[in-house]
Amino acid sequence: MTSAAVGTPRRAAGVVRPNVVVAVLAFGGIVVSLMQTLVIPLVPVLPGLLGASAGDTTWAITATLLAAAVATPTVGRLGDMYGKRRMLLFSVVMLVVGSVLCGLSDSLAPMVVGRALQGLASGVIPLGISIMRDELPPERLGGATALMSASLGVGGALGLPAAALLVENADWHTLFWTATGLGVVAGVLVVALVPESAVRTGGRFDLPGALGLSVALLCLLLAISKGADWGWGSGTTLGLLAAAVVVLLCWGFWELRTREPLVDLRTTARRQVLLTNLASVVMGFAMFAMSLVIPQLLQLPAATGYGLGQSILAAGLVMAPNGLVMMAVAPLSARVSRTRGPKVTLMLGALVVAFGYGLTTVMMGTVWQLLIASSFIGAGIGLAYGAMPALVMGAVPVSETAAANSLNTLMRSIGTSVSSAVAGVILAHLTMRLGPVAVPAESAFQVVLVIGAAAALGAFAIAAFLPGRRA
């Protein structure tokens, strides 16, 4: 470990402008999270646009998920070793290059490659949180990290209506040229206004560990995301799941015995870090269930008896306040964490999410009811996500901040992937006939909502075993 890693985490020379640093990093987080919802309005028409089958075009979404899973822990570790700002800029460059490639695409292969490059930018949020820990005064850190965590939901919520509006009024390539422009702006702002942290560990990068974890994550998430298409009992799906388990065991054996591991499993096994990561998986599951249910309820025809017959643009506008509420409660999350401890904040957020899902099961008959219910869920997610970085950083050394935050972000992503798979199975099997087609039945949506509430309560139970607040 270098001397910089054990010294003061803030710059000894130069003036850090906290408001500017927070604003730039949060903007970068919002831009990156926009990529998650950017192609949703295109999904029904992608086969015609790219000249490919509907099954093949789903790789435009799957590629981003897989690339993000591989990049997040690796980029976080590299940030700790060689500079967080440097890896932040690398991530933004990947976003810009991927967006340009998608903007030039008229066939499937370049689109999938471009979307994979966009996924490599997913490390921006954990890297931003880690830069905040290094650069901001202690009294500003809680609110700033809560805001940075909320940017994940803000970008996702605002991306859907913005993308729908562009698709309805312009050529679909405009989506990616807009993303290119936003990425360039984010990169210029980072270069001009965000300082490079002096906190670095140096050392040798654990290439075998990075490859092993990447292979394990690819096998796991590929099985989860494509299991419904291939069949959950198919040899391909089961083989990938078995390979993920075997590779993870071998990877863990290696990580415990190498001197400079990609992920310090001994630190990760500390109660506060372990339970926070488990709660992150469950909260990621709970968050994404809402994103799968409410837009479909809004867009299903009124002839079903429960659908509201709205356009995708209207559905996106209904979901947008959810992300804004997440950002609005970030200061509250920081205040509760400061006065009561982040454990209480996480438990409170989980309860609010569970209440929001319970409310949705009885308030799903009108647009305004879904708007209110989703806002409650957004408030709970904002509280919970704001507490997670504080819990992680309170239990890891400064030299491992980026790697630990990146792993926590990965845990949330795994939760959302599992949520998508579970909800997809339920919505595909509990159906009703609407003319010649089958659509998800009302009971299917209610089951997913109940599971979302149960997941939030599960996160509450996990958080209850976290260590109490330290003086």
Sequence and secondary structure as in RCSB ss.txt:
>XXXX:A:sequence
MTSAAVGTPRRAAGVVRPNVVVAVLAFGGIVVSLMQTLVIPLVPVLPGLLGASAGDTTWAITATLLAAAVATPTV
GRLGDMYGKRRMLLFSVVMLVVGSVLCGLSDSLAPMVVGRALQGLASGVIPLGISIMRDELPPERLGGATALMSA
SLGVGGALGLPAAALLVENADWHTLFWTATGLGVVAGVLVVALVPESAVRTGGRFDLPGALGLSVALLCLLLAIS
KGADWGWGSGTTLGLLAAAVVVLLCWGFWELRTREPLVDLRTTARRQVLLTNLASVVMGFAMFAMSLVIPQLLQL
PAATGYGLGQSILAAGLVMAPNGLVMMAVAPLSARVSRTRGPKVTLMLGALVVAFGYGLTTVMMGTVWQLLIASS
FIGAGIGLAYGAMPALVMGAVPVSETAAANSLNTLMRSIGTSVSSAVAGVILAHLTMRLGPVAVPAESAFQVVLV
IGAAAALGAFAIAAFLPGRRA
>XXXX:A:secstr
  HHHHS SS SSS   HHHHHHHHHHHHHHHHHHHHTTGGGTTTHHHHHTS HHHHTHHHHHHHHHHHHHHHHH
HHHHHHH HHHHHHHHHHHHHHHHHHHHT  SHHHHHHHHHHHHGGGGHHHHHHHHHHHHS HHHHHHHHHHHHH
HHHHHHHHHHHHHHHHHHHS TTHHHHHHHHHHHHHHHHHHHH    S    S   HHHHHHHHHHHHHHHHHHH
HHHHH TTSHHHHHHHHHHHHHHHHHHHHHTTSSS SS HHHHTSHHHHHHHHHHHHHHHHHHHHHHHHHHHHHS
 GGGSS     HHHHHHHHHHHHHHHHHTHHHHHHHHHHH HHHHHHHHHHHHHHHHHHHHH  SSHHHHHHHHH
HHHHHHHHHHHHHHHHHHTTS GGGHHHHHHHHHHHHHHHHHHHHHHHHHHHHHSEEEETTEEEE HHHHHHHHH
HHHHHHHHHHHHHHTS     
